[in-house]
Amino acid sequence: MYPNITSRSRAVPNFGVLFDIDGVLVRGKNILPSAPEAFELLVDKRGSFKVPTVFVTNAGNALRHDKAEQLSQWLGVQVHEDQVVMAHSPLKLFSQFFHKHILVSGQGPVEEIAHNLGFSNVSTVDQLRHAFPLLDCVDHKRRTSKATLPASSIGKIDALMLFGEPVRWETSLQLLVDVLMTNGDVTQPPTAPYPHLPILACNMDLQWMAEAHMARFGHGAFLLCLEALYKKVTGSDLIYTALVGKPSEITYYHAETMVQHHARSIGINEPITKLYAIGDNIHTDIFGINLYREYVRRRRASKHRVVMQGARGLDITKHDFRGLTADQCYSVLVKTGVYDEANGHILEHSPRDFLPVEAKLQEPYITVSCVLEAIQEIFSRERYS
């Protein structure tokens, strides 16, 4: 299933490393003990990276710059924002929506994130709630009939963009379904048009690992609720125009472009032909890089466009594989996060649009206890130090 690892020593790496963050490097805001030591192996005596390194997280509630600063503090090395792939990062490829009126859901600086990605006309769920307060009535203490924004400030909505789990699920679930039922104009009666408005969604993690000893619900759980409610109310399946973040191939495609750029920025001019992706979740991290490996294999064997799951609204032929050279992808599982060794592989945890899952695509190439062992194992296999 995998090509043979090289047996000769290398002074310059021809491989890049993709790191998940939660459950691999940190648990919540606590750095895992082996992470700083692992990164000492990836930098030279001046503290500069000597191995192409990119961080691929399903978090969608922060700007890349802010996440890079946070990583720098945690790891004791200088991480640049160009080394960070957030769950929403691949949405910058969906330029056909840049000038549409987008309703965004999530928490954190969602408007700023959307503008940084290229979307110029953005409203938030909170703004929609303030303009139409009667639509948000679950919390009796928060009920009000007085609008604090004029209804005209919202206007007709053209598409939904879901960055991550919101704080108030009941409000977002209600208003998102309202927008879909009214074709973007909540002043009108619900007619449930189908196909519904485009939906661009990020982060499919059903669970993630924070400080608690048990995994916590992630945005994938919120999406599961939205899918079930829409199906129950309309009888039709919710359709995603884009479903990005891990395990989507488009996320790893985007991450590979950044690995190649990082290699050039640190003085590596030879091709990067191998990617190692380190993660703690077999349903997103392991499944994702294995899925990308199969995509690369099919794409390089075909003269025609090969469709990516979760990217129905993207014409990848405008970007496809320009300057990309990796043809070997390896999945590395660490046991410091959400992975439950006792329960093994539960296929239903994978996102709906990626089912059914071939069992082999959730099997890691390498399994180790922590991120330090992962780097040591990669270096040993590559005969690199």
N, C-alpha and C positions, 0 to 999 in steps of 0.2 A: 504493500500500500504506500509506503514511503520510499524515496530514493535512499541509496546508501550514503552515510555520513562520510565526509572526507577523512582520509587517514594521514594527511600530511600537515605539518605545523604551519601556522599562518602568523605573519607579523602584523598584517592589516586585515581586519575582519571583512568578510564578504557576506555577513549576515546582520540583520537588525533585530531589535527586541521590542515587542509591544507589551506594555504593562497595563493590566487592570489596576485599579486603585483600591476601592473598598474590598476588604477581605484579603487583599494581597499585600498592600503596603500599610494600610491603616484599618482600624476598626472604629468607626465613628470619627472622633478627633484624636484618637490615640494611635501613635505610630507603632507598628508591630516591631518587636525587638530585633529581628534579623534584617530589617529593611535598610537602615543606614550602612551596615556592613556590606550588604549586597551591592550598594551603589558605590562603595569604595573601589570595587572591582571594575566598575564601568568607566571610571574617570582616571586621568593621568595624575602625576604629582602636583600639577597646578590646579587640579580640581575640574579640568575640562573633560567633557565626554570624549572617549576614544572609541566607543561603540555606538552606532546609530540607534537612538533610543526615542521612543514615542509612547506617550501615555494615552490609553484608550479607555475612557470611562463612560458609563451609561448615565452619569449625572447630567442633569440639564438645567440646573438652577443657578448657574454661575457663568461669568465670562471666562474665556480662555486665559486672559491675562491674570485674573484673580486666582484661578486654579493653579497656574504656573507659579505664582508667588507662594501659594500655600504649600505646594510640593517642594519648593526650594527650602522653605523653613523646616519642613518635616525631614527631608532627606539630607540636608547639609550640602547640597550641590546646586549650582545655578541652572534652573530649568527655564527655558524660553517658551513663550506662548505658542510658538510654531512647533513645539513638541507635544502639544496637547490636542487631543481629539475628544470633544464633548459629544454627548448623544446627538445634539442638534447640529454639529459641524457640517455633515454632508448636505444639509438643507441649502447651503450656499450654491449648490449645483442646480437647484430648482428655480432658475431665473424667471421662468414664465409666470411665477406668482409674485414677483417683486413689487409690482404696482397694483396688485389686487388688495382689497380691504380684508385684512386677516384678523380673526378673533383668536387671541392667544390665551392658553391656560397653563397654569403652573405656579411656581413661587420663585422668589428672587427677582432680579431686575429683568423681567420678561420682555418689556418694551425695548430696553437697551440691547438685549441679546438679539431680538428680532431685527432691529435696525442694523446692528453690526453684521448680521448675516446678509443683509441687502434688502430686507422688506421695509418699504417706505410708508405704508398705510396700515397702521396697527391699532387695534383696540383690545382691551383686556376684559376678562370676565367681571372683574370688579367694576369697571366703568359701565359695562352693560347692566349690572345689578343696580348701580346708582342711577342710571337713566330710566330703568324700568323696575322699580323696587317691588311691585306687586308680584313679580315672577319668582321672588326669593322668599319663601314663606315657611320653611321647615323650622327654623329657629324662632320660636314665638317671641323671645326677648329682642330679636333684631328686626321683627316685622315693622314695616313702615309704609305709608302710602305717599310719602313726600319724596319726590325725586330731587336728588342733589346735583344732577347733571341734566341738561336738556336732551330730550329724545333725539333731536336733530343732530346731536354731537356724535351719535353712533352711525346712523345710516345703514344701508343694506350691506350685509356681510357676504363676502365671496368665497371664503374658505376658513377652515379651522386649523389651528396649529397647536399641538399639545406637547409642551416641553417636558413636563414631569408631573408627579402627583401634586395636586393642590392641597392647601391647608383644609379647606372646607369642601369635602367631596360632594356633599348633598347639593350645595349651590352650583358647583361646576357641572355635575351630572345633569341637574335640572335644566340649566341654561344652555348647555351644549345640545341636549336633545331638543329644546325649544327652537334653537337656531336651525337645526336640521329639519324639524317638522314644518317650519315656516319658510324654508328656502332662503334663510338669511335675513328675513324681515319680521321681527317678532311683534310688530304692530298688526300683522295679518293673522287670520285664522289658520290653524295647522291643517295642512293638506297632505303632508308626508310625501313630497315628490321623490321619485326614485328613477334613476340614480340621484343620490343626495349630493350636497355640496362636497367639494374636495376636502379630504382630511389628511394633514401632514402630522404624523405622530413620531415621537422620539422615546427611546428607553422602554424596552419591553421586559425588563426584569420583573418577574413575579415577586421575587424576594431579594433582599440584600442584607448584608451583615454589618451591623453597627456595634455599639458597646454591649448590647444585651447578649445573653448567652444563646438566644434563639434568633433565627432569621426574621426580619421584619418585611411587611408588605411594601412593594415598590410600585412604580408607575404601571407595570404590567398588570397588577391587580386592579388598578383604576381603569385601565383599558378594558379589562375583562368585564367590569361592572357596566361600562358604557356600552360595550357590545351586547351584553345580555339585556339591558334596558331597552336599547333601540330595537332589538329583535322582538322583545315582548310587546312593545308598544305598536310596532309597525308590521311585524310578521316577516320583515326582510332582514338580510344580513348587512351589517355595517361594512363598508368598503373603504380601505385605506388607499389613498393615492400614493402616499409615501409612508413607509414604516422603517425608520432609520434608527441608528444605534445598534449595538450588538443584539442579535447575531447576524444582522443584514450584511450581505456581501458589499453593498455600497460603502458601509462604514470601514470595512477592511481595505477596500480599494482606496478610499480616501486616506486611511492610515498609511498605506504603502507609499502613496505619493509623498507623504510627510517624512517617512523614513528615508526615502531617496534624497529629499531636500536636505535633511539633517546630515546625511552622509557627506554630501558635497560641502556643507557649511563647516564640517570639522576636518576637511582635507582628504576625504576618502574619494578617490576618483574612479576606482574600479567598480564594476557592477555589484549591486547587492542582490544576490540570487536566492537568499534564504530569509524567511521570517520565523521567529519564535514568538508565540503569543502566550503570555503567562496570565492565568486567571484562576478563580476559585469556583466558578459556576459552570457546570457541564452543559447547562441549557442555553447559555449565552456565550460565554468566553470560549469554551471548548468547541461547542457546536458551530459557533461563528467562524472561527479560523479554519475548521475542517470544511465548512461549507464554502468558504472562499477558496480553499485549496482546490475543491472540485470545480468551482467556477473558472479559476485560472486554467485548469487542465482543459476544460471544454472550450474556453475562449481561444486558447492558443492552438487548439486542434481544428477550429472552425474558421471559415472565411466570412461567416455571417454573424450578425448581431446575436449575442447570447443574453437572454433576459435575466435580470437580477430579481430575485424575490424581494418584495417590499419596495420596489422602485418603479411602479407602473407609470408614474408621471415623468420619467426622466429618459431623455434620449442620450444614452451613454456614448453613442458613436461620436459625439462631438469631443469627447475626452479620452476615449477608450485606450488605455495602455500606452499612452505617449510617454516615453521615458521610463516605463516600469520594467523591471528586469527580474523580479523574484518569481521563480517557478517551483520553489519548494517551501511549504508552510507546515510548521510543526506546532502542535498544541501541548502546553505544559500546565498541568493541574497542580495547584498547591492546596493544602488541607487546612489553611488558616481562616477560611471564610465560610461561605454558605454551603459548601459541599457537604452532603450528609452521607458518609460512607456506609452507614448501617442500612439506609433505604435505597441506596444505589440509584439507578437511572429511572426517573419518573417522567415519561414522555409528555404527559399532560402539562408539565411546567413550561414547556417551550411555547412560544407565541403561536396563536391560532393559525396565522397565515403561513407558518412554516411547518405545519403538520401535514401528513405524518412524517416522522423523523426516522431515517435509517439509523439503527442502533450504532453502527460503526462511526457515525458522525458525532456521537456524544462520547466517544472513547478517546481519552488523551494519549498522545504519543509518549509523554513522560509524566510520571506522577511523583511528587516529592512532598516533603512536609512543610516547607516554607520557601520564601522567595530567595533567600541566600543559597539554599541547596539547588534551586532552579538555575541560578546564574552559574554556580560551580559545575553543574551537570552540563549546561550548554557549552561552557568553555572547554570542558573535558572532551566532549564530543567533537567540537570544532578544532581541538588542539590549539586553542588560543589562550593567551594569558596577558 
